[in-house]
Amino acid sequence: MKRKTIISLLCLTMGLSIVACGKQENTAIVETTVESTEVENIVTEESKVELLPWLQLSSLETHPELRTAFEELLGVTVSEDGTKTGIIYTDETGKANQNNTLFNALGSTNLFIDTIRDTEKSEKIESIASDNYTDIEDNQSIVAVINAYFELLPDQSEGQFDGDSTISRAQAMTLLMRAITPVNDQQAPETDSDFTAKVGETTYTDFAAPMNDYCYINTSNGLNEKSFESTMSRGEYIYMLTKALFGDEYSSRLEEAGKEETDVDSVTFTTLKDGGDVTYQEALSSTDKGLPTDMFNTFKKAAAIGFVTEDSLNWDEAITKSEAINLFIDAVEVYQTNTGSVNTEPEETNGNTAGDLYVPTEEDNQIEDEASQAIAEATKADEQLQSEAGQTTSEESNYTVTPMTATLYAQQAVNLRQGPGTNYDKTGSLSTNQSVEVTGYTDVASGKWYQLSSGSFVSSKYLKDTQVSTSTTTKPSTNTNNTVNNNGGASNNTTSQPAQSSEEQTVSPSGSGDGSGSSRENRAGSTLDAGIGGEWNLQ
């Protein structure tokens, strides 16, 4: 990929630009003297622009073929009233949510482990992306499909993802807002008149406004109509992500999970330095001057949290559409993992550091034994169901789910399935006494099966309305946010579960691997070639 270097304009210039998702073609550049004047921004009904559509996730109808193929891959089911269930409609608390955001959907372990990090499904996603876009490059399939499904940023032309195109501040701010914000009842973001007066009325203005306070360049220090439509740098985007995601709410959730924030002071950079009160424009002109203190400290926090490294910052490059979505996924994965919502990495135990010989404690051995017992128990349950029904490997695809509502408890460790039968793929597991929300049932050859709020199925033989009494107890897990929920993912369910720890509730190991396209390595960056300068000040 061609490297485009940010060049700070030494003189004030004005350019006529045609912008298509960050692709800029300067048709004329004329040096001119800019007078500092206040211009009243008058907005009339005739000047109203058409906003991006904003509908709850289950109501979106864009990219119908892609949407259908992705839902089939994820096992999403649709009821007669249009209600959708499945991992992408399950929020980080484990509850079904028709108005789910990408942020909350990524709180499900299934979406990470069973999709984004699963090689086989990643290959299928590559096929879905290629069927709908003609310009998909390496490691862009997942972000292209996610962008289309969640309608983060609209395609500029049909069949083109434009993943390598740089995006403007307007687009980057809009992307983040739409990824983390549930749709309101009005199905339109509120208008911020002060923000609009500064940046002008555009397709993106109302969506971008809530992100203004998180941006390094904002309306208080130079964001105006021209800079709003100009390309955002990676440094600005990482700054915005860090400020928006890892604030007070993140700190509170860490505290609830019994964790401490990473010591930012422990992070040291070898190529970056604190430039004090140096302006951002000066930093771009000469990297030897260092970075503005606020930006430097924010980069240290991002590195301490773990979703970027010094080598991957590339702060002076332009942010592309594909990179922006990848960075968001990386940041949310770290957020959910750190706060206990998602556990994608094996936890260190025993206080051992990397390289030490691991010596299991008595509690570790007990957890491992109970986990093995749970796996054997769930496998035996599958075998028993197959034996009782004389079930073959052919799928029972013709079934009807009858709606019902109930809160039931698993009577033993049991696997969850994508459909009503053991011949369907596993989607997760339940541990003994784990509570689940049942939304329907169906009768097939292998018996009665319940459908859960996540969309997964489990045999009715193993669910009842009362918990199982246990004769032995073990130390309850202190990380209640890391239990396996009814879709095989993470749950914030804090219901007491005697004799169960977070480790032993993992009945069937999830697939690993990184075919996601959100790898933090080998991302070729491009940088701004038109400069962040002109008629605004960069602090």
Secondary structure as the mmCIF struct_conf table of DSSP 4:
data_model
#
loop_
_struct_conf.conf_type_id
_struct_conf.id
_struct_conf.beg_label_comp_id
_struct_conf.beg_label_asym_id
_struct_conf.beg_label_seq_id
_struct_conf.end_label_comp_id
_struct_conf.end_label_asym_id
_struct_conf.end_label_seq_id
BEND BEND1 LEU A 10 CYS A 11
STRN STRN1 THR A 13 ALA A 20
TURN_TY1_P TURN_TY1_P1 CYS A 21 GLY A 22
STRN STRN2 LYS A 23 GLU A 31
HELX_RH_3T_P HELX_RH_3T_P1 GLU A 45 SER A 47
HELX_LH_PP_P HELX_LH_PP_P1 LYS A 48 PRO A 53
HELX_RH_3T_P HELX_RH_3T_P2 LEU A 57 SER A 59
BEND BEND2 THR A 62 HIS A 63
HELX_RH_AL_P HELX_RH_AL_P1 PRO A 64 LEU A 74
TURN_TY1_P TURN_TY1_P2 GLY A 75 GLY A 75
STRN STRN3 THR A 77 VAL A 78
TURN_TY1_P TURN_TY1_P3 GLU A 80 ASP A 81
BEND BEND3 GLY A 82 GLY A 82
STRN STRN4 LYS A 84 THR A 85
BEND BEND4 GLY A 86 GLY A 86
HELX_RH_3T_P HELX_RH_3T_P3 ILE A 87 TYR A 89
STRN STRN5 THR A 90 THR A 90
TURN_TY1_P TURN_TY1_P4 GLU A 92 THR A 93
BEND BEND5 GLY A 94 GLY A 94
STRN STRN6 ALA A 96 ALA A 96
TURN_TY1_P TURN_TY1_P5 GLN A 98 ASN A 99
HELX_RH_AL_P HELX_RH_AL_P2 LEU A 102 ALA A 105
TURN_TY1_P TURN_TY1_P6 LEU A 106 GLY A 107
BEND BEND6 SER A 108 SER A 108
HELX_RH_AL_P HELX_RH_AL_P3 THR A 109 THR A 109
HELX_RH_PI_P HELX_RH_PI_P1 ASN A 110 ILE A 116
TURN_TY1_P TURN_TY1_P7 ARG A 117 ARG A 117
HELX_RH_AL_P HELX_RH_AL_P4 THR A 119 ASN A 132
BEND BEND7 THR A 134 THR A 134
TURN_TY1_P TURN_TY1_P8 ASP A 138 ASN A 139
HELX_RH_AL_P HELX_RH_AL_P5 SER A 141 PHE A 150
TURN_TY1_P TURN_TY1_P9 GLU A 151 GLU A 151
BEND BEND8 LEU A 153 LEU A 153
BEND BEND9 GLN A 156 GLN A 156
STRN STRN7 SER A 157 SER A 157
TURN_TY1_P TURN_TY1_P10 GLU A 158 GLY A 159
STRN STRN8 GLN A 160 GLN A 160
TURN_TY1_P TURN_TY1_P11 GLY A 163 ASP A 164
BEND BEND10 SER A 165 SER A 165
STRN STRN9 THR A 166 THR A 166
STRN STRN10 SER A 168 SER A 168
HELX_RH_AL_P HELX_RH_AL_P6 ARG A 169 ILE A 180
TURN_TY1_P TURN_TY1_P12 ASP A 185 GLN A 186
BEND BEND11 GLN A 187 ALA A 188
HELX_LH_PP_P HELX_LH_PP_P2 PRO A 189 THR A 191
HELX_RH_AL_P HELX_RH_AL_P7 SER A 193 VAL A 199
BEND BEND12 GLU A 201 GLU A 201
BEND BEND13 THR A 203 TYR A 204
HELX_RH_AL_P HELX_RH_AL_P8 THR A 205 ALA A 208
HELX_RH_3T_P HELX_RH_3T_P4 ALA A 209 TYR A 214
BEND BEND14 TYR A 216 ILE A 217
TURN_TY1_P TURN_TY1_P13 THR A 219 GLY A 222
HELX_RH_AL_P HELX_RH_AL_P9 GLU A 225 PHE A 228
TURN_TY1_P TURN_TY1_P14 GLU A 229 GLU A 229
BEND BEND15 SER A 230 SER A 230
STRN STRN11 THR A 231 THR A 231
HELX_LH_PP_P HELX_LH_PP_P3 MET A 232 MET A 232
STRN STRN12 SER A 233 SER A 233
HELX_RH_AL_P HELX_RH_AL_P10 ARG A 234 LEU A 245
BEND BEND16 PHE A 246 GLY A 247
HELX_RH_AL_P HELX_RH_AL_P11 ASP A 248 GLU A 256
TURN_TY1_P TURN_TY1_P15 ALA A 257 GLY A 258
HELX_RH_3T_P HELX_RH_3T_P5 VAL A 264 SER A 266
BEND BEND17 THR A 270 THR A 271
STRN STRN13 ASP A 274 ASP A 274
TURN_TY1_P TURN_TY1_P16 GLY A 276 ASP A 277
HELX_RH_AL_P HELX_RH_AL_P12 TYR A 280 SER A 285
HELX_RH_3T_P HELX_RH_3T_P6 THR A 287 LYS A 289
STRN STRN14 LEU A 291 LEU A 291
HELX_RH_AL_P HELX_RH_AL_P13 THR A 293 ILE A 305
TURN_TY1_P TURN_TY1_P17 GLY A 306 GLY A 306
BEND BEND18 PHE A 307 PHE A 307
HELX_RH_AL_P HELX_RH_AL_P14 GLU A 310 LEU A 313
TURN_TY1_P TURN_TY1_P18 TRP A 315 ASP A 316
BEND BEND19 GLU A 317 GLU A 317
STRN STRN15 ALA A 318 ALA A 318
HELX_LH_PP_P HELX_LH_PP_P4 ILE A 319 ILE A 319
STRN STRN16 THR A 320 THR A 320
HELX_RH_AL_P HELX_RH_AL_P15 LYS A 321 ASN A 338
TURN_TY1_P TURN_TY1_P19 THR A 339 GLY A 340
BEND BEND20 SER A 341 SER A 341
BEND BEND21 GLU A 345 GLU A 345
HELX_LH_PP_P HELX_LH_PP_P5 PRO A 346 GLU A 348
TURN_TY1_P TURN_TY1_P20 ASN A 350 GLY A 351
HELX_LH_PP_P HELX_LH_PP_P6 ASN A 352 THR A 353
TURN_TY1_P TURN_TY1_P21 ALA A 354 GLY A 355
BEND BEND22 ASP A 356 ASP A 356
HELX_LH_PP_P HELX_LH_PP_P7 LEU A 357 TYR A 358
HELX_RH_AL_P HELX_RH_AL_P16 GLU A 362 ALA A 389
TURN_TY1_P TURN_TY1_P22 GLY A 390 GLY A 390
BEND BEND23 THR A 393 SER A 394
HELX_LH_PP_P HELX_LH_PP_P8 VAL A 401 VAL A 401
STRN STRN17 THR A 402 ALA A 410
BEND BEND24 GLN A 411 GLN A 412
STRN STRN18 VAL A 414 ARG A 417
BEND BEND25 GLN A 418 GLY A 421
TURN_TY1_P TURN_TY1_P23 THR A 422 ASN A 423
BEND BEND26 TYR A 424 TYR A 424
HELX_LH_PP_P HELX_LH_PP_P9 ASP A 425 ASP A 425
STRN STRN19 LYS A 426 LEU A 430
TURN_TY1_P TURN_TY1_P24 THR A 432 ASN A 433
STRN STRN20 SER A 435 VAL A 444
TURN_TY1_P TURN_TY1_P25 ALA A 445 SER A 446
STRN STRN21 GLY A 447 LEU A 452
TURN_TY1_P TURN_TY1_P26 SER A 453 SER A 454
BEND BEND27 GLY A 455 GLY A 455
STRN STRN22 PHE A 457 SER A 459
HELX_RH_3T_P HELX_RH_3T_P7 SER A 460 TYR A 462
STRN STRN23 LEU A 463 LYS A 464
BEND BEND28 ASP A 465 THR A 466
HELX_LH_PP_P HELX_LH_PP_P10 GLN A 467 SER A 469
BEND BEND29 SER A 471 SER A 471
HELX_LH_PP_P HELX_LH_PP_P11 LYS A 475 SER A 477
BEND BEND30 THR A 478 THR A 478
HELX_RH_3T_P HELX_RH_3T_P8 THR A 480 ASN A 482
STRN STRN24 THR A 483 VAL A 484
TURN_TY1_P TURN_TY1_P27 ASN A 486 ASN A 487
BEND BEND31 GLY A 488 GLY A 489
STRN STRN25 ALA A 490 SER A 491
TURN_TY1_P TURN_TY1_P28 PRO A 498 ALA A 499
TURN_TY1_P TURN_TY1_P29 SER A 502 GLN A 505
BEND BEND32 SER A 508 SER A 508
HELX_LH_PP_P HELX_LH_PP_P12 PRO A 509 GLY A 511
BEND BEND33 SER A 516 GLY A 517
BEND BEND34 ARG A 520 ASN A 522
STRN STRN26 SER A 526 SER A 526
BEND BEND35 ASP A 529 ALA A 530
BEND BEND36 ILE A 532 ILE A 532
BEND BEND37 GLY A 534 TRP A 536
#
